[in-house]
Amino acid sequence: MMLRHAAAKPRRQALRGAGYLFHAQSSSCPSVTEELFLEAAEYGNIPEVRRMLEELPELDVNCVNYMGQNALQLAVANEHLEVAKLLLKKKDLARIGDALLLAISKGYIRIVEAILSHEAFADSQRLTNSPGQAETHDDFFSYDEDGTRFSHDITPIILASQCHEYEIVHILLLKGARIERPHDYFCQCRTCSEQQREDSFSHSQSRINAYKGLASPAYLCLSNEDPVMAALELSNELAVLATTEKEFKNDYKKLSMQCKDFVVGLLDLCRNTEEVEAILNGDAESCHSPDTFSRRNLLRLKLAIKYEVKKFVAHPNCQQQLLSIWYENLSGLRQQTTAVKILLVLGVAVGLPVLALIYWIAPSSKLGKLMRGPFLKFVAHAASFVIFLCLLVLNAADRFGGTSLLPNMTTHDYPSQLFRMKTTPFTWMEILIISWVIGKILEECKDIWTQDIRDYISEPWNLLDFSILAIFMTSFIARLMAFWHAYSAQCYIDKHYPDLPNITLPFEIQYFQLARVHWMPSDPQLISEGLYAIAVVLSFSRIAYILPANERFGPLQISLGRTVKDIFKFMVIFITVFVAFMVGMFNLYSYYLGAKHNNAFTTLEESFKTLFWAIFGLSEVKSVVININHKFIENIGYVLYGVYNIIMVIVLLNMLIAMFNNSFQEIEDDADVEWKFARSKLWFSYFEHGATLPVPFNLVPSPKSALSLLLGIRDLLWDLPPAKSKDSSQDEMELHKLRGQEHVSREAAVCPTRHQKIMSSLIKRYILKAQRDKDNDEVNEGELKEIKQDISSLRYELLEQGSHDVKALAELIRQLGDVMHVHQREEQEQELS
């Protein structure tokens, strides 16, 4: 009676909200028995649920309440495991997939295991459906506690990954569930085209949901043989999608950052150098033979630099590993003072020719191995570049005192010598500069040969080098053309007029006797000198490349590079406004040539000059004044000129300054990470084997390089597979990138490599740390609700136990009464007898 009275207690409808809103969704109202059954499942009344399932065979276990939730969903939502197990014994149970999603969203591991053991998931079909291919009928939908349905593209593995439920993800992976990577954004296959045509928003949402699952640390940890590689590749893919799908830019950027944080978290858990090398190098043992493997490969680090995972590269564990490689074979130099390091740099700079000669003769000697070290290689290349800049300065030293353009500068070694034969030939200083340029061209060709052309173009310093070399070579070619023309004219004079220097010569020959003031504007020597001046300026700007090696100058150089990007963005608006006012002022004053205070705005050239220098306050206000009485035109000019100055000087220039301040502040706020990342890029360029000799000593190939070149030519001519080289590992890298990342192969599971063992340990630490952090969170509303449901379930269990005790006591009393009645009857019979 007590049990039935508790079960018949009216429900608290006031806490349910306005039920009439959902009447239209229910096909029929539940009966009183079904309401009692749903209430028992919701509140965890195990005895009542068991009784009704056993005594009422006609009971519909799939009946739903006003919210459309059946008994299994109510039991799962309130974490009543025993009730769920009782319901799961029914074979005709509906919406079991919904209950599974609900259990996963709430993190109820034991209920998930119970549901997965149901026969409905025997074929694992619902676990292997990819986004967009899941069941779309009503049985697969569910309501969570807020009354909203799960999206049709949410599969159990995607939901578990998004909720960061490591144990549930592991269970689902063992069941064969996987997240299929979405097709390319521009994919034109039939499936993608149909989804885009039917519902483009739903298609985009399914892609985002899939990527949320793929980018989850739980899925990255448990589903990939090399989670570091998978996270780096996925972070770059998401960063590209952020620039492609502008509508969901923030979502993709957040997911990309999540992948980067995961890699940083793994690196943070390393405990020794071997584990750091395992993360930075990857499974290098499987793609490199023992004789070609080196600690300098750093395949994962190279990928992190390419994808700009700055926190990973700037991590202390990573930086310590890079520092040990940077001072390879010179470990004692790290403890030396700055004065000792400066003396070493000067010694290498002065003795560079001798060191190059020794390395060319004996590259495998002790000194040769030291020269191959990253630090000495950097010092040698930096010294070579400084010497090149000194040559550029010394080449102009003979003109520091000034020169004249007058004809009296014409000097002759013999009477018939042309003046141009004294100016066009190359001096020995210029020949040295040419040798440096040719050596640099050879070095750049090797870089292009050893790496992908897209990677080469993507680096701004490579574009700067290419520009410098192209301008230098164009300048030298123009100078050579000028010399050839002058030499041809000199040969003509020596042949026809050897003893008649004062005779009248043809103009094409006499031109080469003229002083500089009479040269044509298109003279090849003038073009050569102009291009040479530009190349010299760009060459000195190349010093910024080595500035990140210093902690003080590195952040400054990074800030300068960021401001250059700001200038390019600013130039779009600047040029638009500038061209608008330049054309407008020209149209206004082009008819007043000769009738103005000056020639400003009368031609396009004058308009450009006037408006450009007006930005710096170097143009006069009288530039708009007209000498005739056309006040309307003059007033329009005043207005336009004033508006131009307001827009350009007050608005745009201040906006540019604000952009500079913002970029500088961004770098300053994270100066340590930015500097270490830039320094790592600089260091990494010297980690690769090869290119030991600096420019121009690389023009003379070493015996080792000559042998490699001959082998390459032989393989090319005979169509043989190229021989493996210690200086290049590009093919091995590409092969390694194509390795399976979705699941561990059977061979690896049987005989795991050392790298796989290390990664397994790191993943276990990461999962334990994540679970520990989750357990340390404060008690939230959900946990309080869970405690409340446990108390409710315990209440019904105690009521059931009390009911059983009352029944047992009543039975004992009845049995005792029967015994006493029998005993009394026996006594009466004895008395009668």
C-alpha positions in Angstrom: 0.0 0.0 0.0 2.8 2.4 0.8 4.5 1.6 -2.5 1.4 2.2 -4.5 0.6 5.4 -2.6 4.1 6.7 -3.5 3.7 5.7 -7.1 0.3 7.3 -7.3 1.6 10.7 -6.0 0.6 13.4 -8.4 3.4 14.9 -10.6 4.7 18.4 -10.1 3.3 19.9 -13.3 4.3 23.4 -12.3 8.0 22.5 -12.8 7.3 21.3 -16.4 6.2 24.5 -18.0 3.3 25.0 -20.4 2.5 21.5 -21.6 -0.1 22.7 -24.2 2.8 24.0 -26.4 3.6 20.4 -27.2 0.2 18.9 -27.7 0.5 19.2 -31.4 3.7 17.1 -31.4 2.1 14.1 -29.6 0.0 11.7 -31.8 -2.0 10.5 -28.7 -2.0 11.3 -25.0 -0.5 8.6 -22.7 -2.8 6.6 -20.6 -2.8 6.7 -16.8 -0.8 3.5 -16.7 1.7 4.8 -19.2 2.1 8.1 -17.2 2.8 6.1 -14.1 5.4 4.0 -16.1 7.1 7.1 -17.4 7.1 8.7 -14.0 8.7 5.6 -12.4 11.4 5.5 -15.1 12.1 9.2 -14.7 12.4 9.1 -10.9 14.3 5.8 -10.8 11.5 3.7 -9.2 13.1 0.4 -10.1 10.6 -1.9 -8.3 7.6 -0.2 -10.0 9.3 -0.4 -13.4 10.1 -4.0 -12.9 6.6 -4.8 -11.7 5.0 -3.1 -14.6 7.2 -4.7 -17.2 6.5 -8.2 -15.7 2.8 -7.8 -14.8 1.7 -5.7 -17.8 2.7 -7.4 -21.0 0.4 -5.1 -23.0 2.3 -2.0 -21.7 3.8 0.1 -24.5 7.4 0.6 -23.5 7.8 3.1 -26.3 5.1 5.5 -25.1 6.2 9.1 -24.8 5.4 12.0 -22.6 4.2 15.5 -23.6 7.9 16.3 -24.6 8.1 13.3 -26.8 10.5 11.4 -24.5 10.1 7.7 -23.9 11.0 5.8 -20.7 14.6 4.9 -21.8 15.4 8.6 -22.6 14.0 9.7 -19.2 16.0 7.0 -17.4 19.2 8.0 -19.3 18.6 11.7 -18.7 18.4 11.1 -15.0 21.2 8.5 -14.9 19.1 5.6 -13.7 21.3 2.7 -14.8 19.2 -0.1 -13.3 16.1 1.2 -15.0 17.9 1.5 -18.3 19.1 -2.1 -18.0 15.6 -3.2 -17.4 14.3 -1.4 -20.4 17.1 -2.6 -22.6 16.0 -6.1 -22.2 13.1 -5.3 -24.5 13.9 -6.1 -28.1 11.3 -3.8 -29.7 12.7 -0.7 -28.0 12.6 2.5 -30.1 14.8 5.5 -30.2 17.7 3.6 -28.7 20.1 5.7 -30.8 18.7 8.8 -29.2 19.3 7.4 -25.8 22.9 6.6 -26.7 23.5 10.2 -27.8 21.9 11.5 -24.7 24.1 9.3 -22.5 27.2 10.4 -24.4 26.3 14.1 -24.0 26.0 13.7 -20.3 29.0 11.5 -19.9 27.3 8.4 -18.4 29.9 5.8 -19.3 28.1 2.8 -17.7 24.8 3.6 -19.5 26.7 4.0 -22.8 28.2 0.5 -22.3 24.8 -0.9 -21.5 23.2 0.6 -24.6 26.0 -0.5 -26.9 25.5 -4.1 -25.7 22.0 -4.0 -27.0 21.3 -6.1 -30.1 20.4 -3.0 -32.1 24.1 -2.1 -32.3 25.3 -5.6 -33.2 26.2 -4.5 -36.7 27.6 -1.1 -35.6 25.8 0.5 -38.5 24.7 3.5 -36.4 28.3 4.0 -35.2 29.9 4.0 -38.6 27.5 6.5 -40.3 29.4 9.5 -41.5 28.0 13.0 -41.1 25.1 13.6 -43.5 24.5 9.8 -43.8 23.0 9.1 -40.4 19.4 8.0 -40.1 17.0 10.8 -40.7 13.8 9.2 -39.6 12.2 10.2 -36.3 13.5 7.2 -34.4 17.0 8.5 -34.5 16.2 11.9 -33.1 16.2 12.7 -29.4 15.6 15.5 -27.0 18.2 16.6 -24.5 17.3 18.3 -21.2 16.7 21.6 -22.9 14.1 20.2 -25.2 16.2 20.6 -28.4 17.0 17.8 -30.8 20.4 16.5 -31.8 21.4 17.4 -35.4 21.0 14.6 -37.9 24.7 14.7 -38.7 25.8 14.1 -35.1 27.0 10.5 -34.7 28.0 9.0 -31.4 31.7 9.2 -32.1 31.4 12.9 -33.1 29.3 13.8 -30.0 31.7 11.9 -27.7 34.7 13.7 -29.2 33.0 17.1 -28.9 32.2 16.4 -25.3 35.9 15.3 -24.7 34.7 12.0 -23.2 38.0 10.0 -23.5 36.6 6.7 -22.2 33.5 6.8 -24.4 35.6 7.6 -27.4 37.8 4.7 -26.7 34.8 2.4 -26.4 33.3 3.6 -29.7 36.6 3.2 -31.5 36.8 -0.4 -30.3 33.4 -0.8 -31.7 34.6 0.4 -35.1 33.3 3.9 -35.1 35.3 6.5 -37.0 34.9 10.2 -38.1 35.2 10.6 -41.8 37.0 13.7 -42.9 34.7 16.0 -44.9 35.3 16.5 -48.5 37.1 19.6 -49.8 35.2 22.8 -49.6 35.2 23.1 -53.4 34.4 19.5 -54.0 31.9 19.0 -56.9 31.1 15.3 -56.3 27.4 14.3 -56.6 26.9 13.9 -52.8 28.3 17.3 -52.0 26.4 19.0 -54.9 23.1 17.5 -53.8 23.6 18.5 -50.2 24.6 22.0 -51.2 21.5 22.3 -53.4 19.1 20.9 -50.8 20.3 22.8 -47.8 23.6 24.6 -47.9 23.4 25.7 -44.2 22.9 22.1 -43.1 25.8 21.0 -45.3 28.1 23.6 -43.7 27.0 22.7 -40.2 27.7 19.0 -40.8 31.2 19.9 -41.9 31.8 22.0 -38.8 30.4 19.2 -36.5 32.7 16.7 -38.2 35.8 19.0 -37.8 34.8 19.6 -34.1 35.1 15.9 -33.6 38.3 15.5 -35.6 39.9 18.4 -33.7 39.0 17.1 -30.3 42.0 16.1 -28.1 40.1 12.9 -27.2 39.8 11.8 -30.9 43.3 13.0 -31.8 44.8 11.0 -28.9 43.0 7.7 -29.4 42.5 7.4 -33.1 45.9 8.4 -34.6 49.1 6.5 -34.6 50.9 9.9 -34.7 48.7 12.4 -33.0 51.3 15.2 -33.3 51.4 14.9 -37.1 47.6 14.6 -37.3 47.1 17.7 -35.1 49.5 19.8 -37.1 48.0 18.9 -40.4 44.5 19.4 -39.1 45.4 22.8 -37.6 46.7 24.0 -41.0 43.6 22.6 -42.8 41.3 24.4 -40.4 43.3 27.7 -40.7 42.9 27.4 -44.5 39.2 26.9 -44.1 39.0 29.9 -41.8 40.1 32.0 -44.8 37.9 30.2 -47.2 34.6 30.0 -45.3 34.4 33.5 -44.0 31.0 32.8 -42.5 32.4 30.4 -39.9 35.8 32.0 -39.6 35.8 32.2 -35.8 34.7 28.6 -35.4 37.5 27.3 -37.6 40.1 29.5 -36.0 39.0 28.2 -32.6 39.3 24.6 -33.7 42.7 25.3 -35.3 44.0 26.8 -32.0 42.6 23.8 -30.2 44.8 21.5 -32.3 47.8 23.7 -31.6 47.1 23.7 -27.9 46.9 19.9 -27.9 50.4 19.6 -29.5 51.8 22.1 -26.9 50.1 20.1 -24.2 51.8 16.9 -25.3 55.2 18.6 -25.5 54.7 20.0 -22.0 54.4 16.5 -20.6 57.8 15.3 -21.9 60.2 14.2 -19.1 63.4 13.6 -21.0 65.2 14.4 -24.2 64.2 11.2 -25.9 60.5 12.1 -25.6 61.1 15.6 -26.9 63.0 14.1 -29.9 60.1 11.7 -30.5 57.7 14.6 -30.8 60.0 16.8 -32.9 61.2 14.1 -35.2 58.2 11.8 -35.5 58.6 8.1 -36.3 61.9 8.8 -38.1 63.2 5.3 -37.6 60.6 3.9 -40.0 61.4 6.3 -42.8 65.2 6.7 -42.4 67.9 4.2 -42.4 70.3 4.3 -39.5 73.1 5.9 -41.6 70.9 8.7 -42.8 68.9 9.5 -39.6 70.1 12.5 -37.7 68.7 14.4 -34.8 68.7 17.5 -37.1 65.7 16.1 -39.1 63.1 17.5 -36.8 60.3 16.7 -39.3 57.5 17.7 -37.0 59.2 20.9 -36.0 59.7 21.9 -39.6 56.0 21.3 -40.1 55.2 23.4 -37.0 57.3 26.3 -38.4 55.6 26.0 -41.8 52.2 26.1 -40.2 53.3 28.9 -37.7 52.5 26.9 -34.5 54.4 29.5 -32.5 53.7 28.3 -29.0 54.9 24.8 -29.9 58.1 26.1 -31.5 58.8 28.6 -28.6 58.1 26.0 -25.9 61.0 25.6 -23.5 61.4 21.9 -24.2 61.6 22.6 -27.9 64.0 25.5 -27.5 66.3 23.5 -25.3 66.5 20.8 -28.0 67.2 23.4 -30.7 69.9 25.1 -28.6 71.7 21.8 -28.1 71.7 21.3 -31.9 72.7 24.9 -32.6 75.9 24.5 -30.5 76.6 21.0 -31.8 80.3 20.1 -31.3 80.7 23.5 -29.5 78.8 22.8 -26.3 81.4 24.6 -24.2 80.8 27.9 -26.1 77.4 28.4 -24.5 79.1 29.1 -21.1 81.6 31.6 -22.6 81.4 35.3 -22.2 80.2 37.6 -25.0 83.8 38.8 -25.6 84.9 35.3 -26.3 82.0 34.8 -28.7 82.9 38.1 -30.5 86.5 37.0 -30.8 85.4 33.7 -32.3 83.2 35.5 -34.8 86.0 37.8 -35.8 88.5 34.9 -36.1 86.1 33.0 -38.4 85.6 36.2 -40.5 89.3 36.8 -40.9 90.3 33.2 -41.5 87.4 32.4 -43.8 89.5 31.7 -46.9 91.8 29.4 -44.9 88.8 27.6 -43.3 87.2 27.2 -46.7 90.4 25.7 -48.2 90.8 23.2 -45.3 87.1 22.2 -45.6 87.5 21.7 -49.4 90.6 19.5 -49.0 89.4 17.5 -45.9 85.7 17.8 -45.3 85.6 14.8 -42.9 88.4 16.2 -40.7 87.7 17.5 -37.2 87.8 21.1 -38.4 85.5 20.1 -41.3 82.9 18.7 -38.8 83.1 21.9 -36.8 82.5 23.8 -40.0 79.4 21.8 -40.6 78.0 22.7 -37.2 75.0 25.1 -37.4 76.6 27.8 -35.3 79.9 28.0 -37.3 78.0 27.7 -40.5 75.8 30.7 -39.5 78.9 32.7 -38.5 80.7 31.9 -41.8 77.7 32.9 -43.9 77.1 36.1 -41.9 80.8 37.0 -42.2 80.6 36.4 -46.0 77.6 38.7 -46.2 79.3 41.4 -44.2 82.4 41.2 -46.5 80.0 41.6 -49.4 78.5 44.7 -47.9 82.1 46.1 -47.3 82.9 45.5 -51.0 79.8 47.5 -52.0 81.0 50.3 -49.8 84.6 50.1 -51.0 83.4 50.1 -54.6 82.1 53.6 -54.1 85.1 54.8 -52.2 86.8 56.3 -55.2 83.9 58.6 -55.7 83.6 59.8 -52.1 85.4 63.0 -53.0 82.9 63.8 -55.7 83.1 63.7 -59.5 82.2 66.1 -62.2 80.1 65.7 -65.3 82.1 68.1 -67.4 84.1 67.0 -70.4 87.5 67.8 -68.7 87.1 64.5 -66.8 87.9 62.8 -70.1 91.3 61.1 -69.6 93.2 59.0 -72.1 95.9 56.4 -71.8 96.7 56.9 -75.5 95.4 59.5 -78.1 92.9 57.3 -79.8 91.3 55.8 -76.7 87.6 56.6 -76.2 86.4 58.1 -73.0 83.9 55.3 -72.5 86.7 52.7 -72.4 87.7 54.3 -69.1 84.2 54.0 -67.5 82.6 50.8 -68.8 85.2 48.1 -68.0 84.7 46.2 -64.7 87.1 47.0 -61.9 88.6 44.3 -59.7 86.3 45.3 -56.9 83.3 44.9 -59.2 84.6 41.5 -60.3 84.6 40.4 -56.7 81.1 41.6 -56.3 80.0 39.7 -59.4 81.6 36.5 -58.0 79.6 37.0 -54.8 76.4 37.4 -56.8 77.1 34.3 -58.9 77.8 32.3 -55.8 74.5 33.5 -54.2 72.7 32.5 -57.4 74.2 29.0 -57.2 73.1 28.8 -53.5 69.6 29.8 -54.3 69.4 27.3 -57.1 70.4 24.6 -54.7 67.7 25.7 -52.3 65.0 25.6 -55.0 66.3 22.1 -56.1 66.1 20.7 -52.5 62.7 22.1 -51.6 59.4 22.6 -53.2 59.1 25.7 -55.3 55.9 26.7 -53.4 57.7 26.6 -50.1 60.5 28.7 -51.6 58.1 31.4 -52.8 56.2 31.5 -49.6 59.2 32.7 -47.7 59.6 36.5 -48.0 63.3 36.5 -47.5 63.7 34.2 -50.6 61.7 36.7 -52.6 63.9 39.5 -51.4 67.0 37.5 -52.4 65.6 36.7 -55.8 64.8 40.4 -56.3 68.4 41.5 -55.3 70.0 38.9 -57.5 67.8 39.7 -60.5 68.5 43.4 -60.2 72.2 42.8 -59.8 72.4 40.5 -62.8 70.3 43.0 -64.9 72.7 45.7 -63.9 75.8 43.7 -64.8 74.3 42.7 -68.1 73.5 46.3 -69.0 77.0 47.3 -68.0 78.4 44.5 -70.1 76.3 45.7 -73.1 77.7 49.2 -72.6 81.2 47.9 -72.5 80.6 45.8 -75.6 79.3 48.8 -77.6 82.3 50.9 -76.4 84.7 48.2 -77.2 83.2 47.8 -80.7 83.6 51.5 -81.3 87.2 51.4 -80.0 88.0 48.6 -82.4 86.5 50.6 -85.2 88.7 53.6 -84.4 91.8 51.4 -84.0 91.2 49.9 -87.4 90.3 52.9 -89.5 91.7 55.9 -87.7 94.7 54.7 -85.6 96.8 57.9 -86.2 94.1 60.5 -86.7 92.4 61.1 -83.3 91.1 64.6 -84.3 89.3 63.6 -87.4 85.5 64.0 -87.5 84.0 60.6 -86.6 80.5 59.3 -87.3 77.9 60.1 -84.6 77.6 56.5 -83.5 81.3 56.4 -82.8 81.7 60.0 -81.6 79.0 59.3 -79.0 81.4 57.2 -77.0 83.7 60.2 -76.6 81.1 62.4 -75.0 81.0 63.2 -71.3 78.2 62.0 -69.1 76.1 65.1 -69.5 75.6 64.3 -73.2 74.6 60.6 -72.7 71.2 59.5 -73.9 68.7 58.7 -71.1 68.4 55.1 -72.4 72.2 54.5 -72.2 72.9 51.0 -70.9 75.5 52.3 -68.5 73.0 54.7 -66.9 70.4 51.9 -66.6 73.1 49.7 -65.0 74.0 52.4 -62.5 70.4 53.0 -61.5 69.7 49.3 -61.0 73.0 48.9 -59.1 71.9 51.6 -56.7 68.6 49.9 -56.0 70.4 46.5 -55.5 72.8 48.1 -53.0 69.9 49.5 -50.9 68.1 46.1 -50.9 71.4 44.3 -50.0 71.8 46.4 -46.9 68.2 45.7 -45.9 69.1 42.0 -46.0 70.9 42.5 -42.6 67.4 42.2 -41.0 67.5 38.5 -41.8 70.1 37.8 -39.1 68.7 40.2 -36.4 66.4 37.5 -34.9 69.5 35.8 -33.6 69.7 38.6 -31.0 67.2 38.9 -28.2 67.2 42.7 -28.2 67.0 43.3 -32.0 64.8 40.3 -32.8 61.4 41.7 -31.6 62.2 45.0 -33.3 62.8 43.3 -36.6 59.6 41.4 -36.2 57.7 44.6 -35.5 59.2 46.2 -38.6 58.2 43.2 -40.7 54.6 43.5 -39.4 54.5 47.2 -40.2 55.5 46.4 -43.8 52.4 44.2 -44.0 50.3 47.1 -42.5 51.7 49.4 -45.2 50.6 47.1 -48.0 47.1 46.9 -46.6 47.0 50.7 -46.1 48.2 51.3 -49.6 44.9 50.0 -51.1 42.9 52.9 -49.5 45.8 55.4 -49.9 46.1 54.8 -53.6 42.4 55.0 -54.2 42.1 58.4 -52.4 45.3 59.7 -54.0 44.4 58.8 -57.6 40.9 60.3 -57.1 42.3 63.7 -56.0 45.1 63.6 -58.6 42.8 63.0 -61.5 40.2 65.5 -60.1 42.8 68.3 -59.6 44.3 67.6 -63.0 40.8 67.9 -64.7 40.3 71.2 -62.8 43.6 72.9 -63.7 44.7 71.2 -67.0 43.3 74.2 -68.9 45.3 76.8 -67.0 48.8 75.9 -68.1 50.8 79.1 -67.9 48.0 81.0 -66.1 48.9 79.7 -62.6 51.2 80.7 -59.8 53.2 77.5 -60.6 52.7 74.5 -62.8 51.1 72.4 -60.1 48.1 70.2 -61.2 48.5 71.3 -64.9 49.8 67.9 -65.9 49.5 64.5 -64.4 53.1 64.4 -63.4 52.9 67.8 -61.6 49.6 66.7 -59.9 51.4 63.6 -58.6 54.4 65.5 -57.3 52.3 68.2 -55.6 49.9 65.8 -53.9 52.6 63.4 -52.8 54.8 66.1 -51.2 51.7 67.7 -49.7 51.5 64.7 -47.4 54.8 65.8 -45.8 53.8 69.5 -45.8 56.2 70.4 -48.6 53.7 71.8 -51.1 52.5 75.4 -51.2 48.9 76.5 -50.7 49.4 78.9 -53.7 49.4 75.8 -55.9 45.7 76.3 -56.4 45.9 80.0 -57.2 45.0 81.1 -60.7 46.4 84.4 -62.2 43.1 85.2 -63.9 39.8 86.1 -62.4 38.2 82.6 -62.2 37.3 82.6 -58.6 34.8 79.7 -58.8 37.5 77.3 -60.1 40.0 78.7 -57.6 37.5 78.2 -54.7 36.8 74.6 -55.9 40.6 74.0 -55.9 40.9 75.4 -52.4 38.1 73.1 -51.2 39.5 70.0 -52.9 43.0 70.7 -51.7 41.8 71.2 -48.2 39.7 68.1 -48.1 42.7 66.1 -49.5 44.9 67.3 -46.7 42.3 66.5 -44.1 41.7 63.0 -45.4 45.3 62.1 -46.1 47.2 63.9 -43.3 44.6 63.8 -40.4 42.6 60.7 -41.2 44.7 58.2 -43.2 48.1 58.9 -41.8 46.8 58.7 -38.2 45.1 55.5 -39.1 48.4 54.1 -40.3 50.1 55.2 -37.1 47.3 53.5 -35.1 47.9 50.3 -37.2 51.6 50.5 -36.4 50.9 50.9 -32.7 48.6 48.0 -32.7 51.0 45.7 -34.5 53.9 46.8 -32.3 51.7 46.2 -29.2 50.8 42.7 -30.4 54.4 41.8 -30.8 55.4 43.4 -27.5 52.6 41.5 -25.6 54.0 38.2 -26.8 57.6 39.3 -27.5 59.2 36.1 -26.1 57.2 33.7 -28.2 57.5 35.9 -31.3 61.2 36.2 -31.0 61.9 32.6 -30.2 59.8 31.6 -33.2 61.7 33.9 -35.5 65.0 32.7 -34.1 64.0 29.1 -34.6 63.2 29.8 -38.2 66.7 31.3 -38.6 68.4 28.4 -36.8 66.5 25.8 -38.7 67.8 27.1 -42.1 71.3 26.1 -40.9 70.3 22.7 -39.5 70.1 21.1 -43.0 73.2 19.3 -44.2 75.0 20.9 -47.1 75.8 24.5 -48.1 78.6 24.6 -45.6 80.9 26.8 -47.6 79.6 30.4 -47.8 79.5 32.6 -50.9 81.7 32.9 -53.0 83.7 29.8 -51.9 80.8 27.6 -53.0 81.7 28.3 -56.6 84.5 25.8 -56.3 82.8 22.5 -55.7 84.2 20.2 -53.0 85.1 16.6 -54.1 82.0 15.4 -52.1 79.7 17.8 -54.0 81.3 16.9 -57.3 80.8 13.2 -56.7 77.1 13.8 -55.8 76.6 15.9 -58.9 78.2 13.2 -61.1 75.9 10.6 -59.6 72.9 12.8 -60.1 73.9 13.3 -63.8 74.4 9.6 -64.2 71.0 8.7 -62.8 69.4 11.4 -64.9 71.0 10.2 -68.1 70.5 6.5 -67.5 67.0 6.9 -66.1 68.0 5.3 -62.8 66.3 5.9 -59.4 68.2 8.7 -57.6 70.7 7.7 -55.0 69.9 8.6 -51.5 71.8 11.5 -50.1 72.6 12.5 -46.6 72.0 16.1 -47.5 68.4 15.7 -48.5 65.4 14.0 -46.8 62.5 15.6 -48.8 61.4 12.3 -50.3 61.4 10.6 -47.0 59.4 13.4 -45.5 56.7 13.2 -48.2 56.6 9.4 -47.7 56.3 9.8 -44.0 53.4 12.3 -44.4 51.4 9.7 -46.4 51.6 7.1 -43.7 48.3 6.0 -42.2 47.0 8.2 -39.4 43.5 6.9 -38.7 44.2 3.7 -36.8 47.2 1.7 -35.6 48.2 -1.0 -38.0 48.2 -4.7 -37.0 51.9 -5.0 -37.4 52.5 -2.0 -35.2 50.2 -3.4 -32.6 52.1 -6.6 -32.5 55.6 -5.1 -32.5 55.4 -1.4 -31.6 58.4 0.8 -32.3 60.2 2.9 -29.8 58.4 6.0 -31.0 55.0 4.4 -30.6 55.8 3.3 -27.1 56.9 6.9 -26.2 53.8 8.4 -27.8 51.6 5.9 -26.0 53.1 7.0 -22.7 52.6 10.7 -23.5 49.0 10.1 -24.5 48.3 8.3 -21.3 49.7 11.2 -19.3 47.7 13.6 -21.3 44.4 11.7 -20.8 45.1 11.3 -17.0 45.9 15.0 -16.8 42.7 15.9 -18.6 40.6 13.7 -16.4 42.3 15.0 -13.3 41.6 18.6 -14.3 38.0 17.7 -15.0 37.6 16.1 -11.6 39.1 19.1 -9.9 36.4 21.4 -11.3 33.9 22.8 -8.9 30.6 21.1 -8.3 28.1 22.4 -10.8 24.4 22.3 -11.2 24.5 19.1 -13.1 26.3 17.3 -10.4 23.8 18.5 -7.8 21.0 17.3 -10.0 22.7 13.9 -10.3 23.0 13.7 -6.5 19.3 14.6 -6.3 18.4 11.8 -8.7 20.5 9.3 -6.7 18.7 10.2 -3.5 15.3 9.8 -5.3 16.3 6.4 -6.6 17.5 5.4 -3.1 14.2 6.5 -1.7 12.3 4.1 -3.9 14.7 1.3 -3.1 14.2 1.9 0.7 10.5 1.9 0.1 10.7 -1.4 -1.7 12.8 -2.9 1.1 10.4 -1.6 3.7 7.5 -3.1 1.7 9.3 -6.5 1.6 9.9 -6.3 5.3 6.3 -5.6 6.1 5.2 -8.5 3.9 7.7 -10.8 5.5 6.5 -9.7 9.0 2.8 -10.3 8.0 3.7 -13.7 6.7 5.5 -14.6 9.9 2.5 -13.4 12.0 0.1 -15.4 9.9 2.3 -18.5 10.2 2.6 -18.0 13.9 -1.2 -17.6 14.1 -1.7 -20.9 12.2 0.7 -22.7 14.5 -1.1 -21.4 17.6 -4.4 -22.3 16.1 -3.2 -25.9 15.4 -1.8 -26.1 18.9 -5.1 -24.9 20.5 -7.0 -27.5 18.4 -4.7 -30.3 19.6 -5.2 -29.2 23.2 -9.0 -29.3 22.8 -8.8 -32.7 21.2 -6.7 -34.0 24.1 -9.2 -32.6 26.7 -12.1 -34.2 24.9 -10.4 -37.5 24.8 
